[in-house]
Amino acid sequence: MTDPLAPLLVQLHLAQAAAVLPAWLERAAEQELSYTDFLQGLLEEECIARTNTATARRLQEAGFPFAATIEQFDFRFRPDLKRQVVLRYLDPTFVSQATTVTLIGPPGLGKTMLAICLATKQVQLGATARFVSAQTLATQLRRTTSALGRQRLLKPLLTTDVLILDELGYLPTDAAFGPALYEIIAGRYTCRPTIITSNKSLTEWAQIVQDVSLAAALLDRLLHHGEVFYLTGPSYRTKGRAASALPVAAETAG
């Protein structure tokens, strides 16, 4: 017979509590739990389920191209990218301090994976995140024909807690890309953290945005309130044939 409490829990939108109610009733009888312990255990399971559901929803909304956690990142393959350095970006202060992290290096060094690892941890801590490649953003900008459309395109990138802008500089972009990139970086500056991956050194960013002054303004903000890491070494995709990894140099300002 169905316990009469179950429909009431469902009516109160406590679906997980309703699902585990029979088990908790049995446990309460076997262990002679107090009413307080029984109710606490039941509601804790509901809270855990809601937290997991919310996290899964935020991960889906983030649009990561693949799943990755920091536990999966092979620091042994990047020995000079110290775990202690990365740990600074794995707690809630990364969002509250609105730090910018820029990862620069050739393809295959794990830049995108590390960016997703950092953002995933923040999502697990309750933050929102968005992933967009530079090429996707450039394509969307070309298709936008009005100021309102442009605003709608950029708004989620400006307001999300953590933004990953991936593969900056891998493919050429048109003149509209630079101003949009500046608007994103300037709008998030000191407010929300941004993670950028690129195969171009900072000295080449003027070519990406097609404007020397615009590039200088971008870099001023990135360096003032963030860190830039240059990654070198063999590709992860060929690490089975690689004997060792070369150093990672960190460039910090402000």
Secondary structure, DSSP 8 states (H G I E B T S, - for coil): ---THHHHHHHTT-HHHHHHHHHHHHHHHHHT--HHHHHHHHHHHHHHHHHHHHHHHHHHHHT-SS---GGGS-GGGSTTS-HHHHHTTSSTHHHHTT-EEEEE-STTSSHHHHHHHHHHHHHHTT--EEEEEHHHHHHHHHH--SHHHHHHHHHHHHHSSEEEEEEETSS---TTHHHHHHHHHHHHTTTS-EEEEESS-GGGHHHHHT-HHHHHHHHHHHHHTEEEEEE-SS-GGGGGG-S----EEEEEE-
